[in-house]
Amino acid sequence: MDKNKDRKWNRVSNIITLALVFLLLISPVVKSFLSPDYLVETENRLAQRITAPTLTALWQGEYQSRLESALTDQFPKSETVKKNYNSITKKLLKAVLDPTLASSQNRYVAFDSLHVFDEEFLVYQPTDLSSRTEKLTARAENINKHIAQNPQVNFFVYYVEKDNDVNFETGERTGDFEYLASLLQLDESRIDRFEIQDFTQYQNYFYRTDHHWNHLGAYKAYTEIMTLLGNYIVLSPTEEVQIATNFAGSKSKQVGATDVFYEDFFAYRYDYPMLFTTINGAQASQYGNESAYQDGTATAPLTYASYYGDDHGEVVISTIRAGRGNLLLLGESYDNALLNLLASSHSNTYSVDLRHYEREMGHPFNLSAYVQEHEITQVLFIGSNSFFTMEEFNLGDF
């Protein structure tokens, strides 16, 4: 009798165990459809979501790869697991990093998904252009179609070179900008880049621990873009201020090394004109929190996004200065540090991030309809090689 009870209990416990395992395995699928995560904060990227398969994607194996990534990103408490993993990693890092750097004969030292360069800069090492030519070609074709569809608008391209465009040891360049520029159906006077020739330039204009440019780089880009657009009404900084001494950017967080890699955070103070801001259609007091951090009243932890402004589907900044033209920026987070500056010299400045627009605005983005509705006179495509290769930034149909 006792043995029968034991067998029954074993069967029940096995069923319960299998049910729990099944629920655990299926939870990412349910979460992806009912309450998906849109961002992976610890890795500073959009989260993969489970989507319907296509025959082509299945045949080429692309769907299987995307599904695996989606199951990982949408797993309940995945952010917590990643943060705990990073916390453990950084504790181990302290014990091994210094001797590794000291004994290395190379300036690039592999570390997790990044490299340590010259013992203090977290960088991405360049890869061969051939791995991106197909995507760059497709993106150029996409842009060219929309340029041809909207002849009444002046189009411009500003390419942001960064650490993965130049090999800092050899000086060899990947050539992404040159390849993209050769495909664009634009006069060369309407195409420019934030050029990084060597490591000295990079360390002047970019953070050591974050993938964005610092205040010096942002201001350099701003002045170059104003020249590109043919607008010479440029604001000058009124003061350089130190915001923090322990800024640990996106790269430090990515590899869980915020206690090891951190730096000073400096910024410029500007005398902006009166700016009127809406974010995703709702009125906002401002874009970003520059003044709050400068005055010491900010409460949020310091990040590039918390200081300059976060990524949104649509940001509109207007002045009372008529006749200055309406500018549309299609870009990624690099332009966050420039929006208030560029807006100061235009009547209306619109910034659209195609990664978030449809989800946050409730409808797909249509460039032709948008420029007509808002009387856009200039459109600027601005971003790094990621912006010009990621499918999320592709413009849709007309």
C-alpha positions as CSV (number, residue, x, y, z in Angstrom):
1,M,0.0,0.0,0.0
2,D,2.8,2.4,0.9
3,K,4.6,1.5,-2.3
4,N,1.5,2.3,-4.3
5,K,1.2,5.6,-2.6
6,D,4.8,6.3,-3.3
7,R,4.4,5.5,-7.0
8,K,1.3,7.7,-7.2
9,W,3.1,10.5,-5.5
10,N,6.1,10.1,-7.8
11,R,3.8,10.3,-10.8
12,V,2.1,13.4,-9.4
13,S,5.4,15.1,-8.6
14,N,6.8,14.2,-12.0
15,I,3.7,15.8,-13.7
16,I,4.0,18.9,-11.5
17,T,7.7,19.1,-12.4
18,L,7.1,18.7,-16.1
19,A,4.3,21.3,-15.9
20,L,6.6,23.8,-14.2
21,V,9.3,23.2,-16.7
22,F,6.8,23.6,-19.5
23,L,5.5,26.9,-18.0
24,L,9.1,28.1,-17.6
25,L,10.0,27.3,-21.2
26,I,6.9,28.8,-22.7
27,S,7.0,32.0,-20.5
28,P,9.2,33.9,-22.9
29,V,6.7,33.2,-25.7
30,V,3.8,34.4,-23.6
31,K,5.7,37.4,-22.4
32,S,6.7,38.4,-25.9
33,F,3.1,38.6,-27.0
34,L,1.4,39.9,-23.9
35,S,4.0,42.2,-22.2
36,P,7.2,42.3,-24.2
37,D,10.4,44.1,-23.2
38,Y,11.4,46.6,-25.8
39,L,14.9,47.5,-24.5
40,V,17.8,45.5,-23.1
41,E,19.1,48.2,-20.7
42,T,22.3,46.3,-19.7
43,E,23.3,46.0,-23.4
44,N,22.0,49.3,-24.6
45,R,20.0,47.8,-27.5
46,L,16.4,46.9,-28.6
47,A,15.2,43.6,-27.3
48,Q,14.4,40.9,-29.9
49,R,10.8,39.9,-30.0
50,I,9.2,36.7,-31.3
51,T,7.7,37.3,-34.8
52,A,5.9,35.2,-37.4
53,P,8.4,33.1,-39.5
54,T,8.8,33.4,-43.2
55,L,9.9,30.5,-45.5
56,T,13.0,32.4,-46.6
57,A,14.1,33.2,-43.1
58,L,13.5,29.6,-42.0
59,W,15.4,28.2,-45.0
60,Q,18.4,30.5,-44.4
61,G,18.4,29.9,-40.7
62,E,17.9,33.6,-39.9
63,Y,14.6,33.0,-38.1
64,Q,16.0,30.3,-35.8
65,S,18.8,32.7,-34.8
66,R,16.3,35.5,-34.1
67,L,14.0,33.2,-32.2
68,E,16.9,32.1,-29.9
69,S,17.8,35.7,-29.2
70,A,14.1,36.6,-28.6
71,L,13.7,33.8,-26.1
72,T,16.7,35.0,-24.2
73,D,15.7,38.7,-24.2
74,Q,12.0,38.0,-23.3
75,F,12.8,35.4,-20.5
76,P,11.3,36.7,-17.3
77,K,13.8,38.6,-15.1
78,S,16.4,38.3,-17.8
79,E,17.6,41.9,-17.0
80,T,18.1,40.9,-13.4
81,V,20.1,37.8,-14.4
82,K,22.3,39.8,-16.7
83,K,22.9,42.5,-14.1
84,N,23.8,39.8,-11.5
85,Y,26.1,38.2,-14.0
86,N,27.8,41.5,-14.7
87,S,28.2,42.2,-11.0
88,I,30.0,38.9,-10.5
89,T,32.1,39.6,-13.6
90,K,33.3,43.0,-12.5
91,K,34.4,41.6,-9.1
92,L,36.5,39.0,-10.9
93,L,37.8,41.6,-13.3
94,K,39.6,43.6,-10.5
95,A,41.8,40.6,-9.8
96,V,42.9,39.9,-13.4
97,L,42.6,43.1,-15.4
98,D,45.7,45.1,-14.3
99,P,48.3,42.3,-14.8
100,T,46.7,41.4,-18.1
101,L,47.0,44.9,-19.4
102,A,50.5,45.3,-18.0
103,S,51.8,42.2,-19.7
104,S,50.1,42.7,-23.1
105,Q,52.3,43.6,-26.1
106,N,49.2,44.8,-28.0
107,R,47.2,48.0,-27.5
108,Y,44.0,46.2,-28.2
109,V,43.3,43.8,-25.3
110,A,40.2,41.5,-25.8
111,F,37.8,41.9,-22.9
112,D,34.3,40.3,-23.1
113,S,32.5,41.8,-26.1
114,L,34.8,44.8,-26.2
115,H,38.5,45.6,-26.1
116,V,40.5,47.7,-23.7
117,F,42.8,50.1,-25.7
118,D,45.7,51.9,-24.1
119,E,44.6,50.5,-20.7
120,E,41.7,52.9,-20.2
121,F,39.5,53.1,-23.3
122,L,36.7,50.6,-23.9
123,V,36.4,50.2,-27.7
124,Y,35.0,48.1,-30.4
125,Q,37.6,46.7,-32.8
126,P,36.9,47.3,-36.5
127,T,35.7,44.4,-38.7
128,D,36.1,44.0,-42.5
129,L,33.8,46.2,-44.7
130,S,32.8,43.1,-46.7
131,S,30.6,42.0,-43.8
132,R,28.5,45.2,-44.2
133,T,28.5,45.9,-47.9
134,E,25.2,44.2,-48.6
135,K,23.4,46.1,-45.8
136,L,25.0,49.4,-46.7
137,T,24.0,48.9,-50.3
138,A,20.4,48.2,-49.4
139,R,20.3,51.2,-47.1
140,A,21.7,53.5,-49.8
141,E,19.1,52.2,-52.3
142,N,16.3,52.8,-49.7
143,I,17.5,56.4,-49.1
144,N,17.9,57.1,-52.8
145,K,14.3,56.0,-53.5
146,H,12.9,58.5,-50.9
147,I,15.2,61.3,-52.2
148,A,13.8,60.8,-55.7
149,Q,10.2,60.7,-54.3
150,N,10.6,64.1,-52.6
151,P,12.4,66.4,-55.0
152,Q,11.1,69.5,-53.2
153,V,13.1,68.7,-50.0
154,N,16.9,69.2,-49.6
155,F,18.5,66.0,-48.3
156,F,21.8,65.6,-46.4
157,V,23.8,62.8,-44.9
158,Y,26.2,63.1,-41.9
159,Y,28.1,59.9,-41.1
160,V,29.6,59.5,-37.6
161,E,32.9,57.7,-37.6
162,K,33.8,56.0,-34.3
163,D,36.1,53.4,-32.8
164,N,35.0,50.6,-35.2
165,D,35.8,52.6,-38.3
166,V,39.5,52.8,-37.7
167,N,42.1,50.4,-36.5
168,F,44.0,52.4,-33.9
169,E,47.1,50.2,-34.1
170,T,47.6,50.1,-37.8
171,G,45.7,53.2,-38.9
172,E,43.8,51.1,-41.5
173,R,40.2,52.4,-42.2
174,T,37.2,50.2,-42.9
175,G,35.9,52.5,-45.7
176,D,32.3,52.3,-44.6
177,F,31.7,56.1,-45.2
178,E,33.4,56.1,-48.6
179,Y,31.4,53.1,-49.8
180,L,28.1,54.5,-48.6
181,A,28.8,58.0,-50.1
182,S,29.7,56.4,-53.5
183,L,26.2,54.9,-53.6
184,L,24.1,57.9,-52.5
185,Q,22.5,59.9,-55.3
186,L,23.4,63.2,-53.6
187,D,25.8,66.0,-54.5
188,E,29.0,65.6,-52.5
189,S,28.4,69.0,-51.0
190,R,25.4,67.4,-49.1
191,I,27.4,64.5,-47.7
192,D,29.8,64.9,-44.8
193,R,31.2,62.9,-41.9
194,F,32.5,63.2,-38.4
195,E,36.0,62.1,-39.3
196,I,38.2,60.1,-36.9
197,Q,41.7,59.7,-38.4
198,D,43.5,58.1,-35.4
199,F,43.3,57.3,-31.8
200,T,44.3,60.8,-30.7
201,Q,41.2,62.3,-32.4
202,Y,39.0,59.5,-30.9
203,Q,40.2,60.1,-27.3
204,N,39.6,63.8,-27.7
205,Y,36.0,63.5,-28.9
206,F,34.6,60.3,-27.4
207,Y,34.0,59.0,-23.9
208,R,36.3,56.4,-22.5
209,T,33.5,54.3,-21.1
210,D,30.5,55.1,-23.5
211,H,29.9,54.7,-27.2
212,H,28.8,58.3,-27.7
213,W,30.8,61.4,-28.4
214,N,31.6,63.7,-25.4
215,H,30.7,67.4,-25.3
216,L,33.7,68.3,-27.5
217,G,32.7,65.8,-30.1
218,A,29.1,66.9,-30.0
219,Y,30.0,70.5,-30.5
220,K,32.3,69.7,-33.4
221,A,29.6,67.7,-35.1
222,Y,27.1,70.5,-34.5
223,T,29.3,73.1,-36.2
224,E,30.0,70.8,-39.1
225,I,26.3,70.0,-39.6
226,M,25.4,73.7,-39.6
227,T,27.9,74.3,-42.3
228,L,26.6,71.3,-44.2
229,L,23.1,72.6,-44.0
230,G,24.2,76.1,-45.1
231,N,23.2,77.6,-41.8
232,Y,25.9,79.8,-40.2
233,I,23.9,81.0,-37.1
234,V,25.9,78.9,-34.6
235,L,25.7,79.0,-30.8
236,S,28.9,79.2,-28.9
237,P,29.4,77.6,-25.4
238,T,29.3,80.1,-22.6
239,E,31.0,77.8,-20.1
240,E,32.5,74.3,-19.6
241,V,31.2,72.6,-16.4
242,Q,32.1,69.4,-14.7
243,I,29.0,67.3,-14.0
244,A,30.5,64.2,-12.4
245,T,33.8,62.4,-11.6
246,N,32.4,58.9,-11.6
247,F,30.6,58.6,-14.9
248,A,30.4,55.0,-16.1
249,G,29.0,54.8,-19.6
250,S,27.2,52.2,-21.7
251,K,30.3,50.2,-22.4
252,S,31.2,49.9,-18.7
253,K,27.7,48.7,-18.0
254,Q,27.8,46.3,-21.0
255,V,30.8,44.4,-19.6
256,G,29.8,44.9,-15.9
257,A,32.9,47.0,-15.1
258,T,31.4,50.2,-13.7
259,D,33.7,50.0,-10.7
260,V,36.8,49.7,-12.9
261,F,36.0,51.9,-15.9
262,Y,34.7,55.4,-15.1
263,E,35.6,59.0,-15.9
264,D,34.9,62.6,-15.5
265,F,31.8,64.0,-17.3
266,F,32.1,67.5,-18.7
267,A,29.5,69.5,-20.6
268,Y,29.1,72.9,-22.2
269,R,26.6,75.4,-21.0
270,Y,24.6,77.2,-23.8
271,D,22.4,80.3,-23.8
272,Y,19.5,78.6,-25.7
273,P,16.7,80.7,-27.0
274,M,13.1,79.9,-25.8
275,L,12.4,76.4,-27.0
276,F,8.9,74.7,-27.1
277,T,9.1,70.9,-26.9
278,T,6.8,68.0,-27.5
279,I,7.7,64.4,-27.1
280,N,5.6,61.8,-28.8
281,G,2.9,64.4,-29.2
282,A,2.8,65.4,-25.6
283,Q,4.0,68.8,-24.4
284,A,7.2,68.6,-22.4
285,S,9.1,71.2,-20.4
286,Q,12.3,70.5,-22.2
287,Y,14.3,67.8,-24.0
288,G,17.0,66.4,-21.8
289,N,18.0,67.6,-18.4
290,E,21.1,69.7,-19.1
291,S,20.2,72.6,-16.8
292,A,19.2,70.3,-13.9
293,Y,22.6,68.5,-13.9
294,Q,24.5,71.7,-14.3
295,D,22.7,73.3,-11.4
296,G,23.0,70.1,-9.2
297,T,19.3,69.5,-9.0
298,A,19.0,66.4,-11.1
299,T,17.9,63.3,-9.2
300,A,18.3,60.6,-11.9
301,P,21.6,58.6,-12.2
302,L,23.8,60.3,-14.8
303,T,23.8,58.8,-18.3
304,Y,24.3,60.2,-21.7
305,A,20.5,59.9,-22.3
306,S,19.5,61.3,-18.9
307,Y,21.7,64.4,-19.5
308,Y,21.1,65.1,-23.2
309,G,17.7,63.4,-23.8
310,D,16.5,59.9,-24.4
311,D,15.5,58.1,-27.6
312,H,11.9,58.8,-28.6
313,G,9.7,58.1,-31.6
314,E,9.3,61.8,-32.2
315,V,10.7,64.9,-30.6
316,V,9.6,68.3,-31.9
317,I,11.4,71.5,-30.7
318,S,10.1,74.9,-31.9
319,T,11.2,78.5,-31.6
320,I,9.3,81.7,-32.3
321,R,11.8,82.5,-35.0
322,A,9.9,82.4,-38.3
323,G,11.5,82.0,-41.7
324,R,14.3,79.7,-40.4
325,G,13.0,76.6,-42.1
326,N,11.9,73.2,-40.7
327,L,14.5,70.5,-40.2
328,L,13.8,66.8,-39.9
329,L,16.5,64.5,-38.4
330,L,16.4,60.8,-39.0
331,G,19.0,59.3,-36.8
332,E,20.0,57.4,-33.7
333,S,21.2,58.5,-30.3
334,Y,24.2,60.5,-31.5
335,D,21.9,63.3,-32.4
336,N,20.4,63.5,-28.9
337,A,23.2,65.8,-27.9
338,L,22.5,68.1,-30.9
339,L,18.8,68.5,-30.9
340,N,18.5,71.7,-28.7
341,L,21.5,73.2,-30.5
342,L,20.1,72.6,-34.0
343,A,16.6,73.6,-32.9
344,S,18.0,77.0,-31.8
345,S,18.7,78.0,-35.4
346,H,15.5,76.7,-37.1
347,S,11.8,77.5,-36.9
348,N,10.9,73.9,-36.1
349,T,13.1,70.9,-35.7
350,Y,11.7,67.3,-35.8
351,S,13.6,64.3,-34.7
352,V,12.4,60.8,-35.6
353,D,13.9,57.6,-34.3
354,L,12.5,54.8,-36.5
355,R,13.2,52.2,-33.8
356,H,10.4,53.6,-31.7
357,Y,8.2,55.7,-33.9
358,E,5.5,53.2,-34.8
359,R,5.2,51.8,-31.3
360,E,5.1,55.2,-29.6
361,M,3.1,57.2,-32.1
362,G,0.6,54.4,-33.0
363,H,1.2,54.3,-36.8
364,P,4.0,53.6,-39.3
365,F,6.3,56.5,-40.3
366,N,5.8,57.7,-43.9
367,L,8.5,60.1,-45.0
368,S,6.6,61.7,-47.9
369,A,3.5,62.3,-45.9
370,Y,5.6,63.6,-43.0
371,V,7.6,66.2,-44.9
372,Q,4.4,67.4,-46.6
373,E,2.4,67.7,-43.4
374,H,5.1,69.5,-41.5
375,E,6.5,71.6,-44.4
376,I,9.9,70.1,-44.0
377,T,12.6,72.0,-46.0
378,Q,15.6,69.9,-45.0
379,V,16.1,66.2,-44.1
380,L,19.3,65.1,-42.4
381,F,20.2,61.4,-42.1
382,I,22.7,61.2,-39.2
383,G,24.3,58.2,-37.5
384,S,27.2,55.7,-37.3
385,N,27.6,52.6,-39.3
386,S,25.0,50.9,-37.1
387,F,22.4,53.5,-38.2
388,F,23.2,52.8,-41.9
389,T,23.1,49.0,-41.5
390,M,20.4,48.1,-38.9
391,E,17.1,47.1,-40.5
392,E,15.2,49.1,-37.8
393,F,16.3,52.3,-39.4
394,N,15.1,51.5,-42.9
395,L,12.4,53.8,-44.3
396,G,9.2,52.0,-45.2
397,D,7.1,52.4,-48.3
398,F,6.0,55.7,-49.7
